Amino acid sequence: MKGDFTRSTFKPKKQYSGVRMQQGRVQLDADWNEQINISSHRINEGARDSIGLCGAPQDGGGFKIDPTSDKKNLTISNGRIYVDGILCENFMDINITDQDDLPDFSQLPGTKGVYLAYLDVWQRHITA
């Protein structure tokens, strides 16, 4: 991750549960960032422990792939799914070909068969 950070101090093996502010101590970005990393780690690991590597809620689960009524496209349903502990949300049904950042997608196959669709998930660093 690129950015102007003092240092990265988060180490899961230390098993810290939080960072405390101290009176009269200079506040550094490293303190804030470590607290965010501790919280994020706990949330993601808790989701992985409860849900597993991938899972969706029974009610409100999303990312279901279905053919459109004319059978010429696929629809991705709205809702939530967890991948490796990371919450993914899709706020509206969308045709697979209408995704903003779909790389090099060619038309859907015209023959019947078994095909694979997968959800590629990552976190990215965004700066001003």
N, C-alpha and C positions, 0 to 999 in steps of 0.2 A: 504494500500500500504506500503510495507516494503522498507526502504531505509535510508540513513544517511542524513536526512533533519534537518535543524535547527528548523524550526517550519512551520506550515501551517497557513497562514494568510488570505486566500481567504474566503470571506463571501459574497454571492450574494446579500444579503439584504442591504449591504453598497452601492451597485450600482456604484462602482468605474469603471472608463473607462480605467484606465491605471496606471502605476507606473512610476514616474519620477526619474531619476538619479539626485543626488545633488552633487555639487562640494565639494570635501574634505570629503565626507561621505564614510565610509567603505561599500563595496558592499557585500551583503549577498546572500546566495542561496535562502532565503525566498523571497527577492525582485524579483528575476528572476522567481521563481516558481509562485509567485502571478500574475505576468504579463502573464505568460503562461496560468494560470487558468482563468484569466479574458478574454483573447482572445478566449480560447477554449469554455468557457461558452457562450460567445457572438455568436460564430460560430454555436454551437450546438443548442442554443435556436432560433437563426435566421432560421436555417434549419427546426426545429420543427414548428415554426410559419408559414413558407411558405409551407412546404411539408406535415406536419402532422406527425403522429407517424411513418408512413412508406410510402415510395414512391420511384419511379424510374423515370428517365427522359424518355420522349417519344422516343427520339433518343439516343441510347447508354445505355438504361436501361438494367440491367443484372439480373442474378439469375433466369431466366425463366427456369422452369422444363419441359422437353420434353422427350418422350421415344426415345431410340436409334432406328435405322432402323430395327434391329432384334427383338425389343420389349423385350429384356432381361435385359436392364439397363436404367437408366435415365441420361440425360445430363443436366448440369447446365450451362447456357449461360454466356458468358463474359459480362462485363459492370459494371455499378454502381447502387447502391441502398442506400437509407438512412433509417436507423432504429433508432428511438428515437433521431434523430438529428445527428447520427454518420454516416459518410461516409464509406461505404463498397465497395470495389473494387474486382472484379474477372477479372484477366488479360487474361484468356483463357478459352474456353469451356472445361469442364471436366466431365467425368462420375462420378456419385455420389459415386460409389464404389472405385474410384481412389483418393479420398481426403486423404491427408497426416494424418490428425488428426481426422478421423471419428471414434468415439467410438462405439464399440459393434454393428456394423451394420450387420444385417442378410440379407439373400437374399431377393430380391423383391418378393412381393406376386404374386402368379400365377393366382389368380382369379381377375375378374373384380370387380370394386367397387370404392368407393370414399375414397381417402387417403389424409393424411395431411403431408405436408412438411413445415418446418419452418426454419428460419434463426436465429440462436442464436448468439447474438452480445454482446461483452463486450470489455472493454479496459483492458489491462494487463500491469503491471509494469515489465520492463526488465532492468536488471543491467548488468554491465560488468562482 
